[in-house]
Amino acid sequence: MSATENRRPGRPKDPDLETRRKAQILDTAARVFATYGFANTQVQTIANHVGVGNGTVYRYFPTKEQLFLNAVERGLKELEAEMDAVLMQPHDGVELIRAAVRTYLGFFHRRPEMAELFIQERAAFPHHHRPLYFVTKDDEIECKHELFFNRLVESRVIRPVPQERFFAVIGDLLYGTILTNLLANRPSDPVAQAEDVLDVVLNGLLLPNKGAKEDRQ
């Protein structure tokens, strides 16, 4: 029997190991960067939290900058996937808006570290920063916006306003809400906050016909 025939097979390579390891590193990096800030975070600290060597992290992400930006990008993709799932639900116009707002605020309630990373990205990489889903120049997301907005218009529950204005105002309200939650360190109930936002947006502040009467004066 030859030496080759006598050699025992080694442990089979796990084809999903690399994917799982990258996800583990990115999850850990998001939490560490959110806690210490981009400038003050050492890659070695992230490696220690993951339980791997420094070289393992650098094998997947050659620089700290790439690691940070990949963590941000991963968070944006997760937010996008959750928002896309809302579009697949057979809601009418009002319930579609309600589901979208709840989903958006719910994401940051579960993942507050992502709100912190988006703030840090704006400070450390101002030319790389992208708005969060509702206001964007991404062609693919803008197509989804158009689909979302057309469903609202077809349901006849909103008055005709420019699509860009609708998403800009809604995006500012929700982005402001998550940033205030973070910076004020206030406990948040995403369902209750969604209802507060929706009450003001959908029902307004004026009593019925109050605005019309004042316009005629």
DRENPARO-65632 format. One record per residue: residue in one letter; x, z, y of N, C-alpha, C in turn. Coordinates in pm, 1 decimal. Layout:
REM residues N
ROGU/A/X/Z/Y/X/Z/Y/X/Z/Y .
...
END
This chain:
REM residues 217
ROGU/M/84.9/0.0/-119.1/0.0/0.0/0.0/88.3/0.0/123.8 .
ROGU/S/59.2/-88.5/217.9/140.9/-99.3/338.0/110.0/15.2/433.3 .
ROGU/A/203.1/31.7/531.2/185.1/138.2/629.1/58.4/115.2/711.4 .
ROGU/T/29.9/-15.4/737.2/-90.5/-46.5/813.6/-215.6/-7.9/738.0 .
ROGU/E/-218.0/-36.3/605.9/-335.1/-4.9/525.2/-352.2/145.6/508.8 .
ROGU/N/-238.4/220.1/512.1/-243.0/364.3/488.3/-281.5/444.0/614.1 .
ROGU/R/-276.0/377.9/733.4/-301.4/450.1/856.4/-450.1/478.3/873.7 .
ROGU/R/-482.4/601.7/907.5/-622.4/637.7/928.2/-671.8/584.6/1063.0 .
ROGU/P/-796.1/542.9/1064.0/-848.0/492.7/1192.0/-857.1/605.1/1293.9 .
ROGU/G/-825.4/574.8/1419.1/-835.9/675.0/1524.8/-980.1/695.8/1566.0 .
ROGU/R/-1000.2/788.8/1657.4/-1134.3/816.9/1706.7/-1186.1/695.6/1782.1 .
ROGU/P/-1305.7/647.5/1748.5/-1357.0/527.2/1815.5/-1375.0/550.7/1964.6 .
ROGU/K/-1346.5/449.2/2042.9/-1357.9/459.2/2187.1/-1503.6/465.1/2229.4 .
ROGU/D/-1534.8/558.1/2316.3/-1671.1/572.2/2366.4/-1691.6/472.4/2480.3 .
ROGU/P/-1776.3/369.1/2458.9/-1791.1/265.6/2562.1/-1856.0/316.7/2690.1 .
ROGU/D/-1929.1/429.4/2680.5/-1998.4/481.2/2798.8/-1920.2/591.1/2870.2 .
ROGU/L/-1801.5/624.8/2818.5/-1725.5/734.3/2876.2/-1690.0/707.3/3022.1 .
ROGU/E/-1643.9/587.4/3051.8/-1602.5/554.5/3187.4/-1719.4/567.6/3284.6 .
ROGU/T/-1837.9/518.4/3244.6/-1955.8/527.4/3330.6/-1993.8/672.1/3356.1 .
ROGU/R/-1993.1/753.8/3250.7/-2028.5/894.6/3265.3/-1926.0/968.5/3349.8 .
ROGU/R/-1798.5/936.9/3330.5/-1693.6/1005.0/3404.8/-1702.5/970.9/3553.8 .
ROGU/K/-1724.4/844.6/3586.3/-1736.9/805.9/3726.3/-1856.2/875.3/3791.6 .
ROGU/A/-1967.0/881.8/3718.7/-2085.6/948.4/3772.2/-2058.4/1096.9/3794.2 .
ROGU/Q/-1988.5/1158.2/3700.5/-1955.0/1300.0/3713.6/-1865.3/1324.0/3834.7 .
ROGU/I/-1766.8/1237.9/3853.2/-1676.5/1251.8/3967.3/-1752.5/1234.2/4098.0 .
ROGU/L/-1840.0/1134.6/4104.1/-1914.2/1108.7/4227.3/-2012.2/1220.9/4258.7 .
ROGU/D/-2079.2/1274.2/4157.8/-2170.5/1387.0/4179.7/-2094.5/1507.1/4236.3 .
ROGU/T/-1980.0/1534.6/4174.6/-1899.4/1648.4/4219.1/-1842.1/1623.4/4357.8 .
ROGU/A/-1794.0/1502.4/4381.8/-1736.4/1469.1/4511.9/-1839.7/1485.4/4623.3 .
ROGU/A/-1963.2/1444.2/4597.4/-2067.9/1456.7/4699.6/-2086.9/1602.3/4739.2 .
ROGU/R/-2090.3/1691.2/4642.1/-2110.2/1833.1/4672.0/-1988.6/1893.1/4743.8 .
ROGU/V/-1868.1/1855.8/4700.4/-1747.2/1911.4/4760.9/-1729.3/1860.0/4903.3 .
ROGU/F/-1746.9/1730.3/4923.6/-1736.1/1674.5/5058.8/-1840.2/1738.3/5151.1 .
ROGU/A/-1962.4/1757.8/5100.6/-2067.5/1818.0/5182.2/-2031.7/1961.1/5220.5 .
ROGU/T/-1963.2/2031.2/5132.0/-1929.3/2171.6/5157.4/-1812.7/2185.7/5253.9 .
ROGU/Y/-1707.2/2107.2/5233.6/-1583.8/2126.2/5310.6/-1560.8/2020.6/5418.9 .
ROGU/G/-1634.0/1911.2/5414.1/-1610.8/1802.5/5508.2/-1508.2/1704.2/5456.0 .
ROGU/F/-1517.2/1580.0/5503.9/-1426.7/1476.4/5454.3/-1280.8/1509.8/5484.8 .
ROGU/A/-1251.8/1548.1/5608.0/-1112.6/1571.0/5648.4/-1049.8/1687.9/5573.4 .
ROGU/N/-1126.9/1790.0/5543.3/-1072.5/1911.8/5482.5/-1075.5/1911.5/5329.9 .
ROGU/T/-1130.0/1810.3/5271.4/-1139.9/1805.0/5125.0/-1014.8/1742.5/5064.6 .
ROGU/Q/-961.2/1806.7/4963.9/-850.4/1751.9/4886.5/-903.7/1694.2/4755.6 .
ROGU/V/-850.0/1579.8/4716.6/-892.2/1519.7/4589.9/-865.4/1614.5/4473.6 .
ROGU/Q/-759.6/1692.3/4484.8/-728.7/1788.7/4379.7/-842.9/1888.8/4362.5 .
ROGU/T/-907.8/1927.2/4471.4/-1020.7/2020.4/4463.3/-1134.5/1958.6/4383.5 .
ROGU/I/-1161.5/1831.6/4407.9/-1266.9/1761.9/4333.2/-1229.4/1753.6/4185.8 .
ROGU/A/-1103.4/1719.9/4157.9/-1057.0/1711.9/4019.1/-1072.0/1846.4/3949.1 .
ROGU/N/-1040.0/1954.1/4020.2/-1052.1/2087.1/3960.9/-1197.4/2118.0/3924.7 .
ROGU/H/-1288.8/2082.1/4012.3/-1430.5/2106.7/3986.2/-1481.3/2023.9/3868.3 .
ROGU/V/-1429.1/1901.7/3854.8/-1469.7/1816.1/3742.3/-1406.6/1864.1/3612.3 .
ROGU/G/-1286.2/1922.4/3624.6/-1213.3/1965.7/3505.8/-1123.1/1859.3/3449.9 .
ROGU/V/-1070.2/1774.5/3540.0/-978.4/1668.0/3498.8/-855.2/1674.9/3587.8 .
ROGU/G/-755.8/1596.0/3553.9/-636.4/1589.5/3634.8/-657.1/1505.0/3759.0 .
ROGU/N/-571.1/1526.4/3857.4/-577.1/1449.8/3981.5/-567.5/1300.1/3955.7 .
ROGU/G/-482.9/1263.3/3859.3/-462.9/1121.9/3829.5/-587.1/1054.6/3774.6 .
ROGU/T/-671.2/1131.0/3704.4/-795.1/1074.3/3650.8/-886.5/1029.3/3763.5 .
ROGU/V/-898.2/1112.5/3866.8/-982.8/1075.5/3981.0/-926.8/951.4/4049.0 .
ROGU/Y/-795.4/948.5/4070.1/-734.5/834.0/4137.4/-741.6/706.8/4052.3 .
ROGU/R/-753.0/720.8/3922.4/-765.5/601.7/3837.7/-898.0/530.3/3865.3 .
ROGU/Y/-1001.7/606.2/3893.2/-1132.1/546.7/3922.6/-1147.7/513.3/4071.1 .
ROGU/F/-1088.0/595.3/4156.4/-1102.2/579.1/4301.6/-963.8/596.5/4365.4 .
ROGU/P/-896.2/486.3/4398.0/-755.3/491.6/4440.6/-728.5/573.2/4567.3 .
ROGU/T/-828.8/591.1/4653.8/-806.8/668.8/4776.1/-922.5/764.9/4797.4 .
ROGU/K/-897.0/866.0/4878.0/-1003.8/961.0/4911.7/-1114.9/889.8/4988.0 .
ROGU/E/-1078.3/793.4/5072.7/-1177.2/719.1/5148.8/-1271.5/642.7/5055.7 .
ROGU/Q/-1214.5/577.3/4954.5/-1298.5/503.3/4860.6/-1389.4/597.4/4782.7 .
ROGU/L/-1338.4/712.7/4747.0/-1419.1/810.7/4673.7/-1537.0/855.8/4759.8 .
ROGU/F/-1510.5/886.7/4885.8/-1616.6/931.2/4975.3/-1721.9/822.2/4993.5 .
ROGU/L/-1677.8/701.4/5025.5/-1772.0/593.1/5051.5/-1851.0/555.2/4926.5 .
ROGU/N/-1788.6/566.1/4809.8/-1862.1/540.3/4685.9/-1967.4/647.1/4661.3 .
ROGU/A/-1937.3/771.8/4698.0/-2035.7/879.4/4683.1/-2155.3/854.4/4775.4 .
ROGU/V/-2127.3/808.8/4898.7/-2235.1/776.2/4991.3/-2316.9/659.4/4939.0 .
ROGU/E/-2248.4/555.5/4892.7/-2316.6/436.6/4842.0/-2405.1/469.6/4722.7 .
ROGU/R/-2356.2/555.9/4636.9/-2435.3/595.6/4519.6/-2562.7/667.3/4563.9 .
ROGU/G/-2550.7/754.1/4664.8/-2668.8/822.9/4715.1/-2770.4/726.6/4774.5 .
ROGU/L/-2721.7/627.5/4849.3/-2811.3/528.5/4906.7/-2883.1/448.6/4798.9 .
ROGU/K/-2812.1/414.5/4692.0/-2873.7/339.7/4582.5/-2980.3/423.3/4511.9 .
ROGU/E/-2955.2/552.9/4496.7/-3054.8/639.7/4434.8/-3179.7/650.1/4522.1 .
ROGU/L/-3158.4/663.0/4654.3/-3271.9/666.9/4746.1/-3349.3/535.7/4740.1 .
ROGU/E/-3277.4/424.8/4739.5/-3341.8/293.7/4734.7/-3423.4/277.3/4606.7 .
ROGU/A/-3370.0/322.8/4493.9/-3441.2/309.7/4366.2/-3570.9/390.4/4367.6 .
ROGU/E/-3565.7/511.0/4425.6/-3686.5/592.8/4430.9/-3790.7/531.6/4524.0 .
ROGU/M/-3744.9/475.6/4635.7/-3838.9/411.3/4727.2/-3895.6/283.2/4666.6 .
ROGU/D/-3812.6/209.6/4593.5/-3861.3/88.0/4527.4/-3970.7/120.2/4426.5 .
ROGU/A/-3956.0/233.9/4358.8/-4056.1/272.5/4258.9/-4191.7/295.6/4323.4 .
ROGU/V/-4192.1/339.3/4449.5/-4318.6/359.1/4520.2/-4392.1/226.5/4533.7 .
ROGU/L/-4318.2/120.0/4563.3/-4380.4/-11.5/4580.4/-4444.9/-63.0/4453.0 .
ROGU/M/-4400.2/-10.5/4339.5/-4455.0/-55.7/4211.6/-4586.0/15.9/4176.8 .
ROGU/Q/-4620.9/117.8/4254.1/-4742.2/193.8/4225.0/-4863.2/126.4/4289.2 .
ROGU/P/-4977.7/127.3/4221.2/-5096.2/56.6/4272.1/-5175.8/139.0/4373.4 .
ROGU/H/-5109.4/185.5/4480.5/-5178.1/265.2/4580.9/-5246.7/174.5/4683.3 .
ROGU/D/-5351.5/230.4/4748.1/-5406.0/161.5/4863.6/-5318.9/192.9/4984.7 .
ROGU/G/-5360.8/147.3/5101.7/-5274.1/158.2/5217.6/-5234.1/299.0/5254.3 .
ROGU/V/-5332.0/390.2/5267.6/-5301.0/527.1/5307.7/-5217.7/597.0/5202.7 .
ROGU/E/-5254.2/582.1/5076.6/-5179.4/647.7/4969.6/-5040.6/588.8/4953.8 .
ROGU/L/-5024.6/462.7/4989.3/-4892.0/400.3/4983.1/-4799.8/463.3/5086.8 .
ROGU/I/-4849.6/482.2/5209.5/-4769.6/547.8/5312.6/-4737.9/690.5/5271.5 .
ROGU/R/-4838.6/760.8/5221.7/-4819.8/900.9/5181.8/-4714.5/911.9/5070.3 .
ROGU/A/-4721.3/824.6/4972.3/-4625.5/828.8/4861.2/-4484.3/799.1/4910.6 .
ROGU/A/-4470.8/704.0/5003.8/-4338.3/667.9/5055.1/-4276.6/784.0/5133.0 .
ROGU/V/-4355.6/849.1/5218.9/-4303.4/959.4/5299.2/-4267.6/1078.1/5211.2 .
ROGU/R/-4352.3/1110.4/5116.1/-4323.8/1221.4/5025.3/-4197.8/1194.4/4944.7 .
ROGU/T/-4182.0/1071.7/4898.1/-4065.6/1037.1/4817.9/-3937.4/1048.7/4899.6 .
ROGU/Y/-3939.8/999.7/5021.9/-3822.4/1003.1/5109.4/-3779.9/1146.4/5138.3 .
ROGU/L/-3873.8/1229.5/5182.4/-3841.2/1368.8/5212.2/-3807.1/1445.7/5085.5 .
ROGU/G/-3872.2/1412.3/4975.5/-3843.7/1480.0/4848.2/-3702.8/1453.7/4798.8 .
ROGU/F/-3652.5/1331.6/4822.2/-3516.4/1298.6/4780.9/-3416.1/1390.5/4848.6 .
ROGU/F/-3427.4/1407.6/4978.8/-3330.8/1489.4/5052.2/-3353.8/1638.7/5030.1 .
ROGU/H/-3474.7/1676.0/4988.7/-3497.7/1815.3/4951.2/-3420.1/1848.3/4824.1 .
ROGU/R/-3418.4/1755.6/4730.0/-3344.3/1775.6/4605.0/-3194.9/1752.9/4623.8 .
ROGU/R/-3158.5/1664.1/4715.4/-3018.2/1627.0/4733.8/-2974.6/1651.0/4877.9 .
ROGU/P/-2975.9/1776.2/4924.6/-2938.7/1802.2/5064.8/-2795.4/1761.8/5095.9 .
ROGU/E/-2708.8/1758.9/4994.0/-2570.3/1720.5/5019.9/-2559.9/1576.7/5069.3 .
ROGU/M/-2659.0/1492.7/5031.6/-2652.9/1354.5/5076.0/-2678.7/1343.4/5226.0 .
ROGU/A/-2767.4/1425.8/5279.0/-2789.5/1424.7/5423.9/-2660.6/1461.7/5496.9 .
ROGU/E/-2588.3/1560.2/5444.3/-2460.7/1601.4/5503.7/-2359.5/1487.4/5497.4 .
ROGU/L/-2354.8/1416.5/5386.0/-2259.1/1305.7/5373.1/-2290.2/1193.3/5471.0 .
ROGU/F/-2418.2/1167.0/5494.5/-2453.5/1060.5/5587.3/-2410.1/1095.9/5729.4 .
ROGU/I/-2417.2/1224.4/5764.6/-2368.0/1268.6/5895.5/-2216.2/1250.0/5902.2 .
ROGU/Q/-2147.9/1290.7/5797.3/-2001.9/1278.1/5795.0/-1959.5/1131.5/5798.1 .
ROGU/E/-2034.1/1045.6/5731.4/-1998.8/903.9/5731.2/-2006.0/846.7/5872.1 .
ROGU/R/-2109.2/885.6/5946.7/-2123.0/835.9/6083.4/-2002.8/878.8/6168.2 .
ROGU/A/-1952.9/1001.6/6145.6/-1840.3/1053.1/6224.5/-1706.8/992.7/6181.7 .
ROGU/A/-1684.4/984.8/6049.9/-1554.2/941.3/6000.2/-1541.8/790.0/5987.2 .
ROGU/F/-1653.7/722.7/5962.0/-1651.5/577.3/5941.5/-1764.0/513.3/6022.9 .
ROGU/P/-1756.7/517.8/6155.2/-1868.1/470.3/6239.1/-1902.0/324.0/6219.0 .
ROGU/H/-1805.3/242.4/6180.0/-1832.2/100.2/6160.7/-1889.8/70.4/6022.1 .
ROGU/H/-1885.4/170.1/5934.8/-1936.2/149.5/5799.3/-2076.7/204.5/5783.3 .
ROGU/H/-2118.0/291.3/5876.4/-2244.5/360.8/5861.7/-2361.2/262.4/5859.0 .
ROGU/R/-2459.5/288.9/5767.8/-2579.9/208.3/5759.8/-2702.4/299.1/5770.0 .
ROGU/P/-2806.2/254.1/5838.9/-2927.5/335.2/5844.0/-2985.8/355.1/5705.3 .
ROGU/L/-3074.0/454.1/5694.3/-3122.5/496.0/5562.9/-3257.0/434.6/5528.2 .
ROGU/Y/-3256.9/319.5/5472.7/-3369.3/250.9/5409.8/-3472.4/195.9/5508.0 .
ROGU/F/-3527.1/278.1/5595.6/-3637.0/230.1/5678.1/-3590.5/136.5/5788.7 .
ROGU/V/-3472.7/159.1/5843.7/-3418.6/71.8/5948.3/-3286.6/17.0/5898.3 .
ROGU/T/-3281.2/-111.4/5868.0/-3163.6/-168.0/5803.9/-3155.5/-316.9/5830.5 .
ROGU/K/-3036.3/-371.5/5819.7/-3016.4/-515.6/5831.1/-2988.7/-577.7/5695.0 .
ROGU/D/-3009.5/-500.4/5590.4/-2989.4/-550.2/5455.1/-3103.6/-645.1/5419.6 .
ROGU/D/-3070.0/-770.6/5383.3/-3172.4/-871.9/5357.6/-3265.6/-832.0/5243.3 .
ROGU/E/-3208.3/-774.9/5137.6/-3290.2/-738.5/5021.3/-3390.9/-630.0/5058.0 .
ROGU/I/-3346.0/-528.3/5131.7/-3437.6/-420.7/5170.1/-3539.5/-470.9/5270.8 .
ROGU/E/-3500.7/-562.4/5360.0/-3596.0/-615.9/5455.3/-3707.4/-692.4/5385.0 .
ROGU/C/-3676.7/-758.0/5273.3/-3781.1/-824.1/5194.5/-3878.2/-720.9/5136.7 .
ROGU/K/-3824.4/-606.8/5093.5/-3909.8/-500.4/5041.8/-3994.2/-441.2/5153.8 .
ROGU/H/-3935.4/-430.2/5274.2/-4011.2/-383.1/5389.6/-4130.3/-474.9/5415.4 .
ROGU/E/-4105.6/-604.1/5409.6/-4212.2/-699.7/5436.5/-4324.4/-686.4/5334.4 .
ROGU/L/-4287.7/-668.0/5207.7/-4387.2/-648.2/5102.8/-4468.0/-521.7/5128.7 .
ROGU/F/-4397.8/-413.2/5162.0/-4461.5/-284.9/5191.4/-4557.9/-299.7/5309.5 .
ROGU/F/-4510.6/-359.8/5417.3/-4591.5/-372.9/5538.5/-4712.2/-462.7/5514.5 .
ROGU/N/-4694.8/-570.7/5440.8/-4806.5/-661.0/5412.6/-4916.0/-591.4/5332.4 .
ROGU/R/-4876.5/-504.0/5241.0/-4976.4/-428.9/5165.4/-5056.3/-337.4/5257.9 .
ROGU/L/-4989.2/-279.3/5356.6/-5059.2/-192.8/5451.3/-5156.8/-274.4/5536.7 .
ROGU/V/-5111.9/-389.8/5583.9/-5197.1/-473.4/5668.3/-5317.0/-523.5/5589.9 .
ROGU/E/-5292.5/-567.5/5466.6/-5401.2/-620.1/5384.2/-5504.6/-513.3/5349.9 .
ROGU/S/-5462.1/-386.8/5349.6/-5556.2/-278.5/5319.1/-5646.5/-246.7/5437.3 .
ROGU/R/-5611.2/-300.8/5557.3/-5691.0/-283.4/5679.4/-5704.2/-137.0/5720.6 .
ROGU/V/-5598.3/-60.5/5703.0/-5602.2/79.6/5744.0/-5511.1/106.6/5864.0 .
ROGU/I/-5429.8/9.5/5903.9/-5344.8/28.3/6021.4/-5374.1/-83.3/6121.1 .
ROGU/R/-5355.9/-51.7/6247.6/-5373.6/-153.7/6350.5/-5251.0/-243.6/6353.7 .
ROGU/P/-5267.5/-365.8/6400.8/-5153.6/-459.0/6401.2/-5046.0/-416.0/6499.5 .
ROGU/V/-4930.9/-385.7/6449.9/-4813.0/-354.1/6531.0/-4696.9/-434.3/6474.1 .
ROGU/P/-4593.1/-459.1/6552.6/-4477.0/-531.4/6498.6/-4415.6/-455.2/6381.4 .
ROGU/Q/-4378.5/-528.3/6278.3/-4321.2/-465.3/6158.7/-4196.3/-384.7/6192.4 .
ROGU/E/-4108.9/-439.7/6276.9/-3985.3/-370.1/6310.8/-4014.0/-238.1/6381.6 .
ROGU/R/-4115.2/-238.2/6467.8/-4151.3/-116.3/6539.9/-4204.0/-10.6/6444.0 .
ROGU/F/-4285.3/-51.5/6350.9/-4342.0/41.9/6252.7/-4230.8/112.9/6176.6 .
ROGU/F/-4136.8/37.1/6122.6/-4030.9/97.3/6041.5/-3931.7/176.0/6126.4 .
ROGU/A/-3907.3/132.9/6249.4/-3815.5/206.2/6335.8/-3871.2/344.1/6368.9 .
ROGU/V/-3999.9/351.9/6403.2/-4059.8/480.1/6439.2/-4068.9/572.2/6317.7 .
ROGU/I/-4117.0/519.6/6205.5/-4127.4/601.2/6084.1/-3989.2/648.1/6040.5 .
ROGU/G/-3891.0/557.5/6044.9/-3755.6/594.1/6004.1/-3697.2/702.6/6091.9 .
ROGU/D/-3718.5/692.4/6224.8/-3666.0/794.8/6315.6/-3730.9/930.5/6289.3 .
ROGU/L/-3860.7/931.7/6265.8/-3929.7/1057.9/6238.8/-3876.7/1124.0/6112.1 .
ROGU/L/-3860.6/1046.3/6007.6/-3817.6/1104.3/5880.5/-3669.7/1142.3/5884.1 .
ROGU/Y/-3587.0/1056.7/5944.8/-3444.3/1087.6/5954.3/-3424.5/1212.9/6038.7 .
ROGU/G/-3501.0/1223.5/6147.6/-3492.7/1343.2/6229.9/-3535.5/1468.0/6155.0 .
ROGU/T/-3633.6/1453.0/6069.8/-3681.2/1567.7/5991.9/-3574.4/1618.1/5896.3 .
ROGU/I/-3509.7/1527.3/5824.1/-3409.9/1572.4/5726.2/-3286.3/1628.5/5796.1 .
ROGU/L/-3250.0/1572.0/5911.5/-3134.4/1625.0/5983.9/-3164.1/1762.4/6041.4 .
ROGU/T/-3284.6/1782.3/6091.9/-3321.2/1913.0/6144.5/-3323.5/2016.5/6032.9 .
ROGU/N/-3375.8/1977.7/5916.4/-3373.1/2068.8/5801.5/-3230.7/2112.7/5771.6 .
ROGU/L/-3140.3/2017.3/5776.8/-3001.1/2045.9/5742.4/-2931.9/2128.8/5850.3 .
ROGU/L/-2939.9/2083.5/5974.1/-2864.0/2147.6/6081.6/-2920.9/2284.9/6117.5 .
ROGU/A/-3050.7/2302.3/6103.6/-3111.7/2432.2/6132.3/-3111.4/2522.8/6010.1 .
ROGU/N/-3067.5/2466.9/5897.7/-3063.4/2541.8/5771.7/-3198.5/2607.5/5741.4 .
ROGU/R/-3304.4/2531.7/5767.3/-3436.9/2586.0/5745.3/-3488.2/2544.6/5607.6 .
ROGU/P/-3556.8/2633.7/5538.3/-3615.9/2596.5/5409.8/-3725.6/2493.6/5432.4 .
ROGU/S/-3734.9/2398.4/5344.3/-3831.4/2290.3/5364.8/-3917.8/2271.6/5242.1 .
ROGU/D/-4042.0/2239.5/5267.2/-4136.9/2199.8/5163.6/-4166.8/2052.9/5189.1 .
ROGU/P/-4109.4/1962.0/5110.4/-4124.0/1819.7/5142.1/-4267.9/1772.3/5141.6 .
ROGU/V/-4352.0/1832.2/5057.5/-4492.1/1790.5/5053.9/-4561.8/1831.7/5182.9 .
ROGU/A/-4540.1/1956.5/5226.3/-4602.2/2004.7/5350.0/-4549.9/1927.7/5470.8 .
ROGU/Q/-4418.9/1901.2/5474.0/-4362.8/1826.6/5586.0/-4415.9/1683.9/5587.9 .
ROGU/A/-4431.8/1624.2/5472.2/-4487.5/1489.2/5465.3/-4628.6/1486.9/5522.3 .
ROGU/E/-4707.9/1587.1/5490.0/-4844.8/1591.8/5540.8/-4846.6/1611.3/5692.1 .
ROGU/D/-4752.7/1691.4/5745.5/-4745.7/1710.1/5890.5/-4711.9/1579.1/5960.4 .
ROGU/V/-4611.6/1508.5/5908.1/-4572.8/1380.0/5966.0/-4688.5/1281.0/5958.2 .
ROGU/L/-4753.2/1275.1/5842.5/-4861.9/1179.5/5822.7/-4982.0/1211.4/5909.7 .
ROGU/D/-5008.0/1340.2/5929.7/-5121.7/1378.4/6013.4/-5102.8/1326.0/6155.0 .
ROGU/V/-4982.0/1343.4/6209.7/-4955.8/1296.7/6346.3/-4952.7/1144.1/6351.8 .
ROGU/V/-4887.9/1081.3/6254.9/-4874.2/935.3/6256.0/-5008.4/867.1/6232.5 .
ROGU/L/-5082.8/913.0/6134.3/-5206.0/844.3/6096.2/-5326.0/885.9/6180.9 .
ROGU/N/-5331.9/1013.6/6218.6/-5448.1/1062.3/6292.0/-5424.4/1075.6/6441.4 .
ROGU/G/-5297.2/1078.6/6482.5/-5266.0/1089.7/6623.7/-5288.7/1229.4/6677.4 .
ROGU/L/-5277.4/1241.7/6808.9/-5293.3/1371.4/6874.8/-5418.6/1377.8/6962.0 .
ROGU/L/-5466.2/1262.4/7007.9/-5581.9/1261.1/7096.0/-5711.4/1275.5/7017.1 .
ROGU/L/-5809.5/1335.9/7080.7/-5942.1/1342.5/7022.1/-6001.7/1202.1/7016.6 .
ROGU/P/-6097.3/1178.0/6927.2/-6157.4/1044.4/6916.2/-6210.0/994.9/7050.5 .
ROGU/N/-6173.3/871.2/7084.7/-6215.8/802.1/7206.4/-6156.5/860.2/7334.6 .
ROGU/K/-6075.0/966.2/7325.0/-6018.0/1026.9/7444.0/-5927.6/927.8/7517.3 .
ROGU/G/-5843.9/859.2/7444.3/-5753.7/763.9/7506.5/-5827.5/650.4/7572.7 .
ROGU/A/-5934.5/601.7/7508.3/-6011.2/490.8/7564.3/-6078.3/532.4/7694.3 .
ROGU/K/-6131.7/655.2/7703.0/-6196.4/702.8/7824.2/-6096.4/711.5/7939.4 .
ROGU/E/-5977.0/764.3/7911.2/-5878.1/778.2/8016.0/-5829.3/643.9/8066.2 .
ROGU/D/-5822.7/545.4/7975.3/-5778.7/411.1/8015.9/-5874.8/348.7/8116.9 .
ROGU/R/-6003.5/383.9/8106.1/-6104.3/324.8/8194.9/-6108.9/391.6/8331.4 .
ROGU/Q/-6046.4/510.4/8344.2/-6051.7/583.4/8470.9/-5956.4/522.6/8574.5 .
END
